[in-house]
Amino acid sequence: MTDLLIKGGSVYGPDGPIDADVLVTDGVITRVDASGSPPAGATVIDARGMYVMPGAIDAHVHSRDPGFPEKEDFGTLTAAAAMGGVTTVLDMPNTVPAVDVAGVLESKAALARPKARVDFGLWGLVRSSSTEDQLEALAAAGAVGFKAYLGYAFSTSRKQVLQSAGTDDPDLEAPPDYGTLARLGPAMARLGLPLAIHAEDPAILSAFRRPLETYSDLLESRPAEAEAVAISAAAAIARDCGVKLHVAHLSSALGLRAAQDAMRTGVRLTLETCPQYLWLSDEDFPRLGTFMKVFPPIRTAADREALIEAAANGVIRIVATDHAPHTDEEKARPFGEAPSGSPGVQSLYLSCLELARRLGDVSLAPRWVSEGPAALAGLQEMKGAIAPGFDADLVIVDPNRTTLIRPAMMRSRQRRGAFDGMDFRFGIRDVFLRGRAIVRDGKLAGRASGRMVRPAR
């Protein structure tokens, strides 16, 4: 047996912070108390003056691997994750080939394992042509849930999800719609896995489509009504079918109200927002330009404040990044041509810690990035908390250090992003994955040792 003792820190467990030591044996937490002397032969980590927090689980990342390794691969994604205290990433299925069947999921897992510095889970894709048998096979192969990109077409030749509602092109399969969700809802309910939706109603987006020359054009082309309508419609189906519905990257006060209305009717609904929606608004565009172009868009200060309040009071339980890098050259194109998406996994924990500090309760941060995502993905019995029997995914945070987000520190292939130039009053000192150091003193350590995680079913 191998032992690790993290000694003298302020440990953020399920019941809040306590002054305690954390004992780890063979990668699993075995004791959380102030017991004094370490076992003989144990490696001792001095955490006095530090916060000891559970590793983050980023429930929404895009590795771009396979398909677009020039934008990101599992090695660069998980290096960035490790440096930010994220010990598990849940990768979305719109890689190429898209993860629409079990064989693709298994191939993607095999590709990821030798590169992964942190643990990873894989979402499966819902297409308009998906069958119940395909969903059952994806679940058996270990999918953490299903993702439906409402209004996004599918190229059958390229096996790729496209940001398009489709045309008469015979290669393009129609996007999944509310009929798809209703048809497959009973199977998803039976399997017990969540259905995550990209919540923008395609009919509303079509009605407001226009050339994008200014940031106002972007906001007008993707109005908050599109988010609210998609949430309401999907929630009605989820309620009737018994599906666990998850709304990804919630961006608006209007969408939030639609979700709360659905919750009051008994829908099993979880909400995820992203740091960019909690920190930024349309007023930041002159400073950041195309590097803050994301879908759905970053909206107004009023939307931001509504989302912050919902995260503070527990209506929003998950903060994830929608980490979606491109090359810096692609993002520097004119506004209408620049692709949507930004890196974010490396700054997730820091941004949430700083927001939680400003709200007066640092304990909110691990609830948003550890506890909530673990429950979503069926990992709540092994990850997301510091307690005996859990994986020793641990982050030592220095509360007396300030981290300036700058391109030179980023491990993602896209170095510039929406958080460039921001200061957060915390620093990630050490990170442990199942008791193995993957970051020490702010530097990557060890080798790739990530594993694929599967939900408890």
C-alpha positions, 0 to 999 in steps of 0.5 A: 500500500502507498500512503499520502498525507496532506497535512494542516490545510483547511479541507473543504468537505461535504459539510464545509471547511474544517482544519484537518489532514487528509490520508490517502491509501492507494489512490482513495481517501481513507481518513479526514481528521486531525489525527496527528502523526502520518503512517510510517513511510507516507509522503507528507504534503504540508498544506498549512495556510492552504485550502484543500478542495476536491478536484473539479469536474468540467462537465462540458468540454470539447477536446477536438480530438479526433477531428481537429487536433490543430485546435486541441487534442486530449493531451493539451486539453488535459494538461490545461485541465490539470493546471487549473485543478480540473481532475475530470473532464466530460467531453462532448460528442461532436468530435469527428467522427461524432460519438453517435454509436458505441464503436466510436465511443470505444475508439475515442476512449482508446485514443484518449487514454494514452494522452489523458493527464486527468480522468475523462468521461464521454457524452454520446450524440443524439441524432435525428436518426438515432435509435433506442438500440444505439442509445442502449449500446452507448450507455453500455459502452460507458457514456455519461449521458446524451447530447442533442444539438437542437437545430444542428445538422449532421453530415453523413459523409463526414460524420460531423455535427454542423452549425447549420439547420441543413439544406436540400443537400442529400449529405445533410441529415436533418437536425434532432428536434423536439420530435426526436426527443419525444421519440427517444425520451422513454429509452433515455428515461429507462437508461437513467442517463441525463439528456443535455441540450444545446438550448436554442430554438432553431425556428427562432434562430432562422427568423432572426438570421442576419450577417454578423458585423457587430456584436449587436448583430450577434445578440439580435441573431441569437435572442434569449427567446430562442433559449427560453423556448427550447428549454420550455419545449424540451422540459415538457417532453422530459416531464412526460417521459421522465427524462433527466434533462440538463440545460447546457451553457445557460446564458440568459435571465429569460432562459433561467425563468423558463427553467424555473417554471419547468422545475415548479412543474416537477421536471427533473432539470439541472442547469449549467452556466459558464464562467463567461456568462458569470463574469462578462457582458456585451460591454466587454466586447470592445476589449476582447473582440472575437475572443468572446464570440461564443454560442449562445452569446454573452449577453447583458449585465442584467443577464449576468446578474440573474445568473450569478444570483441563481448560482448563489442560491443553488438554482444553478448547480453546475458551472462548466466551461464549454471549453471550445478552442480554435487556433488563435489565427482563426479567432483573429478573423473578421467578426462574421468569419471568426468561429465561436468558442473559447478555451476555459478549462484552465481558469474554471476553478480560479474564476469560480473561487473568485466569484464565490469569494465576492459572494462571501462563501468560498464553499460555493466554488467546489459545489459548482465545479465538483459536487454538482457535476459529479451528481449529473454524471453519476459519479457522486459515489466516487468523485466530487467530494473529500470524504472516505471512500472517494477518489483522492482527486485533490487540489491545494489552493493558495488563498494568498496568491493572485493569478493573472490570466495571460496567454503565456500560461495557457496549456490549450492550443488556443492561448488567447481567450475570453478571460485574458487579462483578468486577475483572480485572488487564488493560485493552484499550487498542487493537484492530485489525481487518485493520490498521484501528483499531476501538478506540483508547485504550479508545474505539471508533474508525472505522466499521463495517467487518466482513466475513463470514468463511467456513471453508476447505473 
